[in-house]
Amino acid sequence: MVAQKKSEVVDGFLIKYHADGKSRWSKGRSEDGVPIGYWEWYRKDGTLKRSGHFEAGDPVGEWITYDQNGEIYKVTDRGTRSD
């Protein structure tokens, strides 16, 4: 069985933590459990790993992956949401 990540809501942002329960894994907003708007993911050391936008739970637009130094490593265009 996979353990549920620790999470909390702070100032309207859903923050999930790595398995250690201390270092932040992701941060963003959600409605009814569905991610919306801008989100960020982090490495255990706290550096930004990836960022992107959701529209009604679907990844849209540019998603950026960062290297260990915070420099842009890769940009992926996820396009627009198809209804």
PDB file of N, CA, C and O in Angstrom:
ATOM      1  N   MET A   1       0.836  -1.183   0.000  1.00  0.00           N
ATOM      2  CA  MET A   1       0.000   0.000   0.000  1.00  0.00           C
ATOM      3  C   MET A   1       0.888   1.258   0.000  1.00  0.00           C
ATOM      4  O   MET A   1       1.856   1.333   0.758  1.00  0.00           O
ATOM      5  N   VAL A   2       0.561   2.229  -0.839  1.00  0.00           N
ATOM      6  CA  VAL A   2       1.333   3.462  -0.932  1.00  0.00           C
ATOM      7  C   VAL A   2       0.794   4.464   0.085  1.00  0.00           C
ATOM      8  O   VAL A   2      -0.412   4.693   0.167  1.00  0.00           O
ATOM      9  N   ALA A   3       1.695   5.053   0.850  1.00  0.00           N
ATOM     10  CA  ALA A   3       1.285   6.032   1.856  1.00  0.00           C
ATOM     11  C   ALA A   3       0.860   7.334   1.195  1.00  0.00           C
ATOM     12  O   ALA A   3       1.448   7.756   0.200  1.00  0.00           O
ATOM     13  N   GLN A   4      -0.162   7.966   1.752  1.00  0.00           N
ATOM     14  CA  GLN A   4      -0.644   9.263   1.262  1.00  0.00           C
ATOM     15  C   GLN A   4       0.359  10.334   1.688  1.00  0.00           C
ATOM     16  O   GLN A   4       0.823  10.337   2.828  1.00  0.00           O
ATOM     17  N   LYS A   5       0.689  11.239   0.776  1.00  0.00           N
ATOM     18  CA  LYS A   5       1.597  12.330   1.118  1.00  0.00           C
ATOM     19  C   LYS A   5       0.909  13.283   2.104  1.00  0.00           C
ATOM     20  O   LYS A   5      -0.285  13.562   1.992  1.00  0.00           O
ATOM     21  N   LYS A   6       1.671  13.762   3.045  1.00  0.00           N
ATOM     22  CA  LYS A   6       1.161  14.764   3.973  1.00  0.00           C
ATOM     23  C   LYS A   6       0.851  16.025   3.179  1.00  0.00           C
ATOM     24  O   LYS A   6       1.617  16.410   2.296  1.00  0.00           O
ATOM     25  N   SER A   7      -0.272  16.670   3.493  1.00  0.00           N
ATOM     26  CA  SER A   7      -0.623  17.902   2.799  1.00  0.00           C
ATOM     27  C   SER A   7      -1.359  18.838   3.747  1.00  0.00           C
ATOM     28  O   SER A   7      -1.872  18.422   4.785  1.00  0.00           O
ATOM     29  N   GLU A   8      -1.397  20.106   3.368  1.00  0.00           N
ATOM     30  CA  GLU A   8      -2.124  21.111   4.127  1.00  0.00           C
ATOM     31  C   GLU A   8      -2.477  22.255   3.188  1.00  0.00           C
ATOM     32  O   GLU A   8      -1.871  22.412   2.129  1.00  0.00           O
ATOM     33  N   VAL A   9      -3.459  23.050   3.584  1.00  0.00           N
ATOM     34  CA  VAL A   9      -3.840  24.221   2.816  1.00  0.00           C
ATOM     35  C   VAL A   9      -3.368  25.455   3.572  1.00  0.00           C
ATOM     36  O   VAL A   9      -3.708  25.647   4.740  1.00  0.00           O
ATOM     37  N   VAL A  10      -2.572  26.299   2.890  1.00  0.00           N
ATOM     38  CA  VAL A  10      -2.043  27.522   3.486  1.00  0.00           C
ATOM     39  C   VAL A  10      -2.363  28.676   2.548  1.00  0.00           C
ATOM     40  O   VAL A  10      -1.932  28.684   1.395  1.00  0.00           O
ATOM     41  N   ASP A  11      -3.118  29.650   3.043  1.00  0.00           N
ATOM     42  CA  ASP A  11      -3.498  30.826   2.242  1.00  0.00           C
ATOM     43  C   ASP A  11      -4.115  30.432   0.901  1.00  0.00           C
ATOM     44  O   ASP A  11      -3.870  31.088  -0.111  1.00  0.00           O
ATOM     45  N   GLY A  12      -4.916  29.360   0.890  1.00  0.00           N
ATOM     46  CA  GLY A  12      -5.603  28.924  -0.312  1.00  0.00           C
ATOM     47  C   GLY A  12      -4.787  28.017  -1.212  1.00  0.00           C
ATOM     48  O   GLY A  12      -5.301  27.529  -2.218  1.00  0.00           O
ATOM     49  N   PHE A  13      -3.522  27.778  -0.876  1.00  0.00           N
ATOM     50  CA  PHE A  13      -2.668  26.898  -1.667  1.00  0.00           C
ATOM     51  C   PHE A  13      -2.595  25.525  -1.019  1.00  0.00           C
ATOM     52  O   PHE A  13      -2.407  25.413   0.192  1.00  0.00           O
ATOM     53  N   LEU A  14      -2.745  24.478  -1.829  1.00  0.00           N
ATOM     54  CA  LEU A  14      -2.557  23.114  -1.363  1.00  0.00           C
ATOM     55  C   LEU A  14      -1.067  22.816  -1.421  1.00  0.00           C
ATOM     56  O   LEU A  14      -0.452  22.902  -2.484  1.00  0.00           O
ATOM     57  N   ILE A  15      -0.493  22.467  -0.287  1.00  0.00           N
ATOM     58  CA  ILE A  15       0.931  22.151  -0.209  1.00  0.00           C
ATOM     59  C   ILE A  15       1.054  20.682   0.171  1.00  0.00           C
ATOM     60  O   ILE A  15       0.536  20.244   1.198  1.00  0.00           O
ATOM     61  N   LYS A  16       1.752  19.926  -0.681  1.00  0.00           N
ATOM     62  CA  LYS A  16       2.015  18.513  -0.404  1.00  0.00           C
ATOM     63  C   LYS A  16       3.491  18.366  -0.078  1.00  0.00           C
ATOM     64  O   LYS A  16       4.333  19.113  -0.575  1.00  0.00           O
ATOM     65  N   TYR A  17       3.789  17.380   0.773  1.00  0.00           N
ATOM     66  CA  TYR A  17       5.151  17.178   1.236  1.00  0.00           C
ATOM     67  C   TYR A  17       5.713  15.846   0.751  1.00  0.00           C
ATOM     68  O   TYR A  17       4.969  14.901   0.488  1.00  0.00           O
ATOM     69  N   HIS A  18       7.058  15.785   0.637  1.00  0.00           N
ATOM     70  CA  HIS A  18       7.738  14.531   0.330  1.00  0.00           C
ATOM     71  C   HIS A  18       7.437  13.527   1.446  1.00  0.00           C
ATOM     72  O   HIS A  18       6.877  13.893   2.479  1.00  0.00           O
ATOM     73  N   ALA A  19       7.806  12.280   1.239  1.00  0.00           N
ATOM     74  CA  ALA A  19       7.533  11.208   2.199  1.00  0.00           C
ATOM     75  C   ALA A  19       8.090  11.506   3.591  1.00  0.00           C
ATOM     76  O   ALA A  19       7.577  10.989   4.583  1.00  0.00           O
ATOM     77  N   ASP A  20       9.146  12.341   3.675  1.00  0.00           N
ATOM     78  CA  ASP A  20       9.707  12.679   4.988  1.00  0.00           C
ATOM     79  C   ASP A  20       8.768  13.570   5.803  1.00  0.00           C
ATOM     80  O   ASP A  20       8.977  13.772   6.999  1.00  0.00           O
ATOM     81  N   GLY A  21       7.721  14.107   5.141  1.00  0.00           N
ATOM     82  CA  GLY A  21       6.743  14.947   5.832  1.00  0.00           C
ATOM     83  C   GLY A  21       7.219  16.345   6.149  1.00  0.00           C
ATOM     84  O   GLY A  21       6.481  17.119   6.759  1.00  0.00           O
ATOM     85  N   LYS A  22       8.446  16.698   5.747  1.00  0.00           N
ATOM     86  CA  LYS A  22       9.018  17.998   6.090  1.00  0.00           C
ATOM     87  C   LYS A  22       9.288  18.861   4.861  1.00  0.00           C
ATOM     88  O   LYS A  22       8.952  20.045   4.850  1.00  0.00           O
ATOM     89  N   SER A  23       9.891  18.279   3.832  1.00  0.00           N
ATOM     90  CA  SER A  23      10.242  19.077   2.665  1.00  0.00           C
ATOM     91  C   SER A  23       9.067  19.130   1.684  1.00  0.00           C
ATOM     92  O   SER A  23       8.404  18.129   1.416  1.00  0.00           O
ATOM     93  N   ARG A  24       8.838  20.331   1.162  1.00  0.00           N
ATOM     94  CA  ARG A  24       7.701  20.568   0.270  1.00  0.00           C
ATOM     95  C   ARG A  24       7.916  19.851  -1.061  1.00  0.00           C
ATOM     96  O   ARG A  24       8.999  19.908  -1.643  1.00  0.00           O
ATOM     97  N   TRP A  25       6.861  19.172  -1.536  1.00  0.00           N
ATOM     98  CA  TRP A  25       6.895  18.456  -2.808  1.00  0.00           C
ATOM     99  C   TRP A  25       6.199  19.258  -3.901  1.00  0.00           C
ATOM    100  O   TRP A  25       6.704  19.354  -5.019  1.00  0.00           O
ATOM    101  N   SER A  26       5.028  19.840  -3.578  1.00  0.00           N
ATOM    102  CA  SER A  26       4.306  20.627  -4.579  1.00  0.00           C
ATOM    103  C   SER A  26       3.455  21.697  -3.896  1.00  0.00           C
ATOM    104  O   SER A  26       3.132  21.614  -2.711  1.00  0.00           O
ATOM    105  N   LYS A  27       3.105  22.715  -4.709  1.00  0.00           N
ATOM    106  CA  LYS A  27       2.297  23.811  -4.205  1.00  0.00           C
ATOM    107  C   LYS A  27       1.437  24.350  -5.344  1.00  0.00           C
ATOM    108  O   LYS A  27       1.941  24.629  -6.432  1.00  0.00           O
ATOM    109  N   GLY A  28       0.147  24.493  -5.089  1.00  0.00           N
ATOM    110  CA  GLY A  28      -0.765  25.048  -6.078  1.00  0.00           C
ATOM    111  C   GLY A  28      -2.179  25.081  -5.540  1.00  0.00           C
ATOM    112  O   GLY A  28      -2.426  24.700  -4.396  1.00  0.00           O
ATOM    113  N   ARG A  29      -3.090  25.529  -6.351  1.00  0.00           N
ATOM    114  CA  ARG A  29      -4.496  25.604  -5.951  1.00  0.00           C
ATOM    115  C   ARG A  29      -5.272  24.443  -6.566  1.00  0.00           C
ATOM    116  O   ARG A  29      -4.914  23.911  -7.616  1.00  0.00           O
ATOM    117  N   SER A  30      -6.347  24.070  -5.874  1.00  0.00           N
ATOM    118  CA  SER A  30      -7.233  23.045  -6.417  1.00  0.00           C
ATOM    119  C   SER A  30      -8.666  23.376  -6.032  1.00  0.00           C
ATOM    120  O   SER A  30      -8.925  24.033  -5.024  1.00  0.00           O
ATOM    121  N   GLU A  31      -9.589  22.903  -6.859  1.00  0.00           N
ATOM    122  CA  GLU A  31     -11.017  23.024  -6.576  1.00  0.00           C
ATOM    123  C   GLU A  31     -11.607  21.631  -6.658  1.00  0.00           C
ATOM    124  O   GLU A  31     -11.487  20.955  -7.680  1.00  0.00           O
ATOM    125  N   ASP A  32     -12.247  21.203  -5.575  1.00  0.00           N
ATOM    126  CA  ASP A  32     -12.853  19.868  -5.523  1.00  0.00           C
ATOM    127  C   ASP A  32     -11.841  18.778  -5.864  1.00  0.00           C
ATOM    128  O   ASP A  32     -12.179  17.800  -6.531  1.00  0.00           O
ATOM    129  N   GLY A  33     -10.598  18.948  -5.406  1.00  0.00           N
ATOM    130  CA  GLY A  33      -9.555  17.960  -5.621  1.00  0.00           C
ATOM    131  C   GLY A  33      -8.909  17.987  -7.000  1.00  0.00           C
ATOM    132  O   GLY A  33      -8.079  17.135  -7.316  1.00  0.00           O
ATOM    133  N   VAL A  34      -9.288  18.970  -7.826  1.00  0.00           N
ATOM    134  CA  VAL A  34      -8.756  19.085  -9.184  1.00  0.00           C
ATOM    135  C   VAL A  34      -7.781  20.258  -9.241  1.00  0.00           C
ATOM    136  O   VAL A  34      -8.145  21.373  -8.869  1.00  0.00           O
ATOM    137  N   PRO A  35      -6.535  20.026  -9.704  1.00  0.00           N
ATOM    138  CA  PRO A  35      -5.577  21.136  -9.768  1.00  0.00           C
ATOM    139  C   PRO A  35      -6.002  22.198 -10.782  1.00  0.00           C
ATOM    140  O   PRO A  35      -6.471  21.882 -11.876  1.00  0.00           O
ATOM    141  N   ILE A  36      -5.828  23.466 -10.392  1.00  0.00           N
ATOM    142  CA  ILE A  36      -6.131  24.594 -11.270  1.00  0.00           C
ATOM    143  C   ILE A  36      -5.015  25.626 -11.152  1.00  0.00           C
ATOM    144  O   ILE A  36      -4.342  25.707 -10.125  1.00  0.00           O
ATOM    145  N   GLY A  37      -4.826  26.403 -12.198  1.00  0.00           N
ATOM    146  CA  GLY A  37      -3.853  27.494 -12.153  1.00  0.00           C
ATOM    147  C   GLY A  37      -2.416  27.020 -12.091  1.00  0.00           C
ATOM    148  O   GLY A  37      -2.094  25.904 -12.498  1.00  0.00           O
ATOM    149  N   TYR A  38      -1.559  27.883 -11.576  1.00  0.00           N
ATOM    150  CA  TYR A  38      -0.114  27.665 -11.538  1.00  0.00           C
ATOM    151  C   TYR A  38       0.290  26.723 -10.401  1.00  0.00           C
ATOM    152  O   TYR A  38      -0.168  26.873  -9.269  1.00  0.00           O
ATOM    153  N   TRP A  39       1.152  25.754 -10.715  1.00  0.00           N
ATOM    154  CA  TRP A  39       1.675  24.810  -9.725  1.00  0.00           C
ATOM    155  C   TRP A  39       3.200  24.759  -9.823  1.00  0.00           C
ATOM    156  O   TRP A  39       3.788  25.027 -10.870  1.00  0.00           O
ATOM    157  N   GLU A  40       3.822  24.402  -8.689  1.00  0.00           N
ATOM    158  CA  GLU A  40       5.270  24.191  -8.634  1.00  0.00           C
ATOM    159  C   GLU A  40       5.559  22.875  -7.923  1.00  0.00           C
ATOM    160  O   GLU A  40       4.839  22.481  -7.006  1.00  0.00           O
ATOM    161  N   TRP A  41       6.636  22.192  -8.363  1.00  0.00           N
ATOM    162  CA  TRP A  41       7.124  20.973  -7.711  1.00  0.00           C
ATOM    163  C   TRP A  41       8.568  21.208  -7.304  1.00  0.00           C
ATOM    164  O   TRP A  41       9.317  21.917  -7.975  1.00  0.00           O
ATOM    165  N   TYR A  42       8.940  20.591  -6.181  1.00  0.00           N
ATOM    166  CA  TYR A  42      10.261  20.828  -5.599  1.00  0.00           C
ATOM    167  C   TYR A  42      11.000  19.521  -5.340  1.00  0.00           C
ATOM    168  O   TYR A  42      10.392  18.472  -5.128  1.00  0.00           O
ATOM    169  N   ARG A  43      12.322  19.611  -5.362  1.00  0.00           N
ATOM    170  CA  ARG A  43      13.168  18.494  -4.942  1.00  0.00           C
ATOM    171  C   ARG A  43      13.213  18.469  -3.416  1.00  0.00           C
ATOM    172  O   ARG A  43      12.815  19.429  -2.755  1.00  0.00           O
ATOM    173  N   LYS A  44      13.703  17.360  -2.870  1.00  0.00           N
ATOM    174  CA  LYS A  44      13.787  17.247  -1.405  1.00  0.00           C
ATOM    175  C   LYS A  44      14.663  18.326  -0.788  1.00  0.00           C
ATOM    176  O   LYS A  44      14.471  18.701   0.368  1.00  0.00           O
ATOM    177  N   ASP A  45      15.643  18.836  -1.574  1.00  0.00           N
ATOM    178  CA  ASP A  45      16.529  19.876  -1.034  1.00  0.00           C
ATOM    179  C   ASP A  45      15.884  21.266  -1.112  1.00  0.00           C
ATOM    180  O   ASP A  45      16.497  22.257  -0.715  1.00  0.00           O
ATOM    181  N   GLY A  46      14.653  21.339  -1.622  1.00  0.00           N
ATOM    182  CA  GLY A  46      13.934  22.613  -1.659  1.00  0.00           C
ATOM    183  C   GLY A  46      14.048  23.380  -2.958  1.00  0.00           C
ATOM    184  O   GLY A  46      13.369  24.391  -3.138  1.00  0.00           O
ATOM    185  N   THR A  47      14.903  22.917  -3.881  1.00  0.00           N
ATOM    186  CA  THR A  47      15.037  23.629  -5.151  1.00  0.00           C
ATOM    187  C   THR A  47      13.849  23.329  -6.064  1.00  0.00           C
ATOM    188  O   THR A  47      13.292  22.232  -6.035  1.00  0.00           O
ATOM    189  N   LEU A  48      13.475  24.311  -6.865  1.00  0.00           N
ATOM    190  CA  LEU A  48      12.365  24.179  -7.795  1.00  0.00           C
ATOM    191  C   LEU A  48      12.718  23.181  -8.888  1.00  0.00           C
ATOM    192  O   LEU A  48      13.777  23.283  -9.507  1.00  0.00           O
ATOM    193  N   LYS A  49      11.840  22.221  -9.125  1.00  0.00           N
ATOM    194  CA  LYS A  49      12.073  21.177 -10.122  1.00  0.00           C
ATOM    195  C   LYS A  49      11.252  21.403 -11.387  1.00  0.00           C
ATOM    196  O   LYS A  49      11.761  21.232 -12.494  1.00  0.00           O
ATOM    197  N   ARG A  50       9.970  21.790 -11.231  1.00  0.00           N
ATOM    198  CA  ARG A  50       9.083  21.933 -12.388  1.00  0.00           C
ATOM    199  C   ARG A  50       7.965  22.908 -12.044  1.00  0.00           C
ATOM    200  O   ARG A  50       7.567  23.037 -10.886  1.00  0.00           O
ATOM    201  N   SER A  51       7.467  23.588 -13.068  1.00  0.00           N
ATOM    202  CA  SER A  51       6.326  24.474 -12.873  1.00  0.00           C
ATOM    203  C   SER A  51       5.447  24.446 -14.116  1.00  0.00           C
ATOM    204  O   SER A  51       5.921  24.202 -15.226  1.00  0.00           O
ATOM    205  N   GLY A  52       4.168  24.699 -13.911  1.00  0.00           N
ATOM    206  CA  GLY A  52       3.245  24.724 -15.037  1.00  0.00           C
ATOM    207  C   GLY A  52       1.843  25.069 -14.586  1.00  0.00           C
ATOM    208  O   GLY A  52       1.575  25.230 -13.395  1.00  0.00           O
ATOM    209  N   HIS A  53       0.958  25.177 -15.555  1.00  0.00           N
ATOM    210  CA  HIS A  53      -0.432  25.557 -15.293  1.00  0.00           C
ATOM    211  C   HIS A  53      -1.399  24.413 -15.590  1.00  0.00           C
ATOM    212  O   HIS A  53      -1.183  23.595 -16.484  1.00  0.00           O
ATOM    213  N   PHE A  54      -2.469  24.390 -14.805  1.00  0.00           N
ATOM    214  CA  PHE A  54      -3.577  23.465 -15.034  1.00  0.00           C
ATOM    215  C   PHE A  54      -4.825  24.259 -15.368  1.00  0.00           C
ATOM    216  O   PHE A  54      -5.038  25.358 -14.855  1.00  0.00           O
ATOM    217  N   GLU A  55      -5.642  23.689 -16.233  1.00  0.00           N
ATOM    218  CA  GLU A  55      -6.964  24.238 -16.515  1.00  0.00           C
ATOM    219  C   GLU A  55      -7.938  23.081 -16.317  1.00  0.00           C
ATOM    220  O   GLU A  55      -7.952  22.126 -17.093  1.00  0.00           O
ATOM    221  N   ALA A  56      -8.757  23.181 -15.259  1.00  0.00           N
ATOM    222  CA  ALA A  56      -9.723  22.124 -14.912  1.00  0.00           C
ATOM    223  C   ALA A  56      -9.048  20.751 -14.835  1.00  0.00           C
ATOM    224  O   ALA A  56      -9.602  19.758 -15.306  1.00  0.00           O
ATOM    225  N   GLY A  57      -7.861  20.697 -14.246  1.00  0.00           N
ATOM    226  CA  GLY A  57      -7.156  19.443 -14.039  1.00  0.00           C
ATOM    227  C   GLY A  57      -6.251  19.002 -15.175  1.00  0.00           C
ATOM    228  O   GLY A  57      -5.495  18.043 -15.018  1.00  0.00           O
ATOM    229  N   ASP A  58      -6.309  19.673 -16.304  1.00  0.00           N
ATOM    230  CA  ASP A  58      -5.474  19.325 -17.456  1.00  0.00           C
ATOM    231  C   ASP A  58      -4.260  20.250 -17.539  1.00  0.00           C
ATOM    232  O   ASP A  58      -4.403  21.467 -17.414  1.00  0.00           O
ATOM    233  N   PRO A  59      -3.055  19.682 -17.750  1.00  0.00           N
ATOM    234  CA  PRO A  59      -1.877  20.536 -17.936  1.00  0.00           C
ATOM    235  C   PRO A  59      -1.986  21.303 -19.254  1.00  0.00           C
ATOM    236  O   PRO A  59      -2.301  20.723 -20.293  1.00  0.00           O
ATOM    237  N   VAL A  60      -1.722  22.615 -19.204  1.00  0.00           N
ATOM    238  CA  VAL A  60      -1.817  23.457 -20.396  1.00  0.00           C
ATOM    239  C   VAL A  60      -0.629  24.413 -20.458  1.00  0.00           C
ATOM    240  O   VAL A  60       0.017  24.686 -19.446  1.00  0.00           O
ATOM    241  N   GLY A  61      -0.349  24.917 -21.664  1.00  0.00           N
ATOM    242  CA  GLY A  61       0.686  25.932 -21.830  1.00  0.00           C
ATOM    243  C   GLY A  61       2.084  25.400 -21.612  1.00  0.00           C
ATOM    244  O   GLY A  61       2.331  24.199 -21.719  1.00  0.00           O
ATOM    245  N   GLU A  62       3.000  26.312 -21.302  1.00  0.00           N
ATOM    246  CA  GLU A  62       4.399  25.959 -21.096  1.00  0.00           C
ATOM    247  C   GLU A  62       4.621  25.349 -19.720  1.00  0.00           C
ATOM    248  O   GLU A  62       4.200  25.894 -18.700  1.00  0.00           O
ATOM    249  N   TRP A  63       5.292  24.209 -19.720  1.00  0.00           N
ATOM    250  CA  TRP A  63       5.739  23.567 -18.495  1.00  0.00           C
ATOM    251  C   TRP A  63       7.256  23.614 -18.504  1.00  0.00           C
ATOM    252  O   TRP A  63       7.893  23.228 -19.484  1.00  0.00           O
ATOM    253  N   ILE A  64       7.829  24.091 -17.405  1.00  0.00           N
ATOM    254  CA  ILE A  64       9.273  24.300 -17.338  1.00  0.00           C
ATOM    255  C   ILE A  64       9.887  23.348 -16.322  1.00  0.00           C
ATOM    256  O   ILE A  64       9.404  23.227 -15.196  1.00  0.00           O
ATOM    257  N   THR A  65      10.960  22.672 -16.732  1.00  0.00           N
ATOM    258  CA  THR A  65      11.752  21.828 -15.846  1.00  0.00           C
ATOM    259  C   THR A  65      13.059  22.561 -15.581  1.00  0.00           C
ATOM    260  O   THR A  65      13.685  23.084 -16.503  1.00  0.00           O
ATOM    261  N   TYR A  66      13.468  22.596 -14.312  1.00  0.00           N
ATOM    262  CA  TYR A  66      14.664  23.324 -13.889  1.00  0.00           C
ATOM    263  C   TYR A  66      15.744  22.348 -13.442  1.00  0.00           C
ATOM    264  O   TYR A  66      15.446  21.279 -12.910  1.00  0.00           O
ATOM    265  N   ASP A  67      17.009  22.726 -13.664  1.00  0.00           N
ATOM    266  CA  ASP A  67      18.110  21.898 -13.169  1.00  0.00           C
ATOM    267  C   ASP A  67      18.369  22.224 -11.693  1.00  0.00           C
ATOM    268  O   ASP A  67      17.696  23.073 -11.109  1.00  0.00           O
ATOM    269  N   GLN A  68      19.349  21.542 -11.105  1.00  0.00           N
ATOM    270  CA  GLN A  68      19.665  21.719  -9.674  1.00  0.00           C
ATOM    271  C   GLN A  68      20.036  23.149  -9.314  1.00  0.00           C
ATOM    272  O   GLN A  68      19.894  23.549  -8.158  1.00  0.00           O
ATOM    273  N   ASN A  69      20.513  23.935 -10.293  1.00  0.00           N
ATOM    274  CA  ASN A  69      20.926  25.314 -10.036  1.00  0.00           C
ATOM    275  C   ASN A  69      19.811  26.327 -10.279  1.00  0.00           C
ATOM    276  O   ASN A  69      20.030  27.533 -10.170  1.00  0.00           O
ATOM    277  N   GLY A  70      18.618  25.838 -10.606  1.00  0.00           N
ATOM    278  CA  GLY A  70      17.506  26.737 -10.846  1.00  0.00           C
ATOM    279  C   GLY A  70      17.430  27.279 -12.261  1.00  0.00           C
ATOM    280  O   GLY A  70      16.594  28.131 -12.562  1.00  0.00           O
ATOM    281  N   GLU A  71      18.307  26.782 -13.133  1.00  0.00           N
ATOM    282  CA  GLU A  71      18.305  27.210 -14.530  1.00  0.00           C
ATOM    283  C   GLU A  71      17.308  26.368 -15.322  1.00  0.00           C
ATOM    284  O   GLU A  71      17.086  25.198 -15.013  1.00  0.00           O
ATOM    285  N   ILE A  72      16.712  26.972 -16.342  1.00  0.00           N
ATOM    286  CA  ILE A  72      15.759  26.236 -17.168  1.00  0.00           C
ATOM    287  C   ILE A  72      16.485  25.126 -17.911  1.00  0.00           C
ATOM    288  O   ILE A  72      17.464  25.372 -18.617  1.00  0.00           O
ATOM    289  N   TYR A  73      15.993  23.900 -17.745  1.00  0.00           N
ATOM    290  CA  TYR A  73      16.573  22.726 -18.378  1.00  0.00           C
ATOM    291  C   TYR A  73      15.773  22.341 -19.623  1.00  0.00           C
ATOM    292  O   TYR A  73      16.340  21.958 -20.647  1.00  0.00           O
ATOM    293  N   LYS A  74      14.441  22.448 -19.515  1.00  0.00           N
ATOM    294  CA  LYS A  74      13.586  22.031 -20.620  1.00  0.00           C
ATOM    295  C   LYS A  74      12.249  22.760 -20.536  1.00  0.00           C
ATOM    296  O   LYS A  74      11.726  22.987 -19.445  1.00  0.00           O
ATOM    297  N   VAL A  75      11.698  23.126 -21.697  1.00  0.00           N
ATOM    298  CA  VAL A  75      10.369  23.732 -21.771  1.00  0.00           C
ATOM    299  C   VAL A  75       9.507  22.852 -22.666  1.00  0.00           C
ATOM    300  O   VAL A  75       9.885  22.540 -23.795  1.00  0.00           O
ATOM    301  N   THR A  76       8.356  22.458 -22.156  1.00  0.00           N
ATOM    302  CA  THR A  76       7.430  21.621 -22.902  1.00  0.00           C
ATOM    303  C   THR A  76       6.131  22.385 -23.104  1.00  0.00           C
ATOM    304  O   THR A  76       5.576  22.926 -22.148  1.00  0.00           O
ATOM    305  N   ASP A  77       5.643  22.435 -24.333  1.00  0.00           N
ATOM    306  CA  ASP A  77       4.367  23.104 -24.612  1.00  0.00           C
ATOM    307  C   ASP A  77       3.268  22.059 -24.565  1.00  0.00           C
ATOM    308  O   ASP A  77       3.198  21.176 -25.420  1.00  0.00           O
ATOM    309  N   ARG A  78       2.397  22.169 -23.544  1.00  0.00           N
ATOM    310  CA  ARG A  78       1.313  21.216 -23.375  1.00  0.00           C
ATOM    311  C   ARG A  78       0.062  21.633 -24.146  1.00  0.00           C
ATOM    312  O   ARG A  78      -0.964  20.957 -24.073  1.00  0.00           O
ATOM    313  N   GLY A  79       0.140  22.741 -24.884  1.00  0.00           N
ATOM    314  CA  GLY A  79      -0.992  23.178 -25.711  1.00  0.00           C
ATOM    315  C   GLY A  79      -2.145  23.723 -24.876  1.00  0.00           C
ATOM    316  O   GLY A  79      -1.962  24.156 -23.738  1.00  0.00           O
ATOM    317  N   THR A  80      -3.316  23.693 -25.458  1.00  0.00           N
ATOM    318  CA  THR A  80      -4.513  24.185 -24.768  1.00  0.00           C
ATOM    319  C   THR A  80      -5.413  23.001 -24.427  1.00  0.00           C
ATOM    320  O   THR A  80      -5.276  21.911 -24.981  1.00  0.00           O
ATOM    321  N   ARG A  81      -6.317  23.243 -23.519  1.00  0.00           N
ATOM    322  CA  ARG A  81      -7.246  22.194 -23.084  1.00  0.00           C
ATOM    323  C   ARG A  81      -8.236  21.894 -24.199  1.00  0.00           C
ATOM    324  O   ARG A  81      -8.806  22.808 -24.794  1.00  0.00           O
ATOM    325  N   SER A  82      -8.436  20.619 -24.479  1.00  0.00           N
ATOM    326  CA  SER A  82      -9.434  20.251 -25.493  1.00  0.00           C
ATOM    327  C   SER A  82     -10.693  19.769 -24.798  1.00  0.00           C
ATOM    328  O   SER A  82     -10.648  18.839 -23.992  1.00  0.00           O
ATOM    329  N   ASP A  83     -11.790  20.386 -25.101  1.00  0.00           N
ATOM    330  CA  ASP A  83     -13.074  20.023 -24.476  1.00  0.00           C
ATOM    331  C   ASP A  83     -13.805  18.980 -25.282  1.00  0.00           C
ATOM    332  O   ASP A  83     -14.898  18.561 -24.902  1.00  0.00           O
TER     333      ASP A  83
END
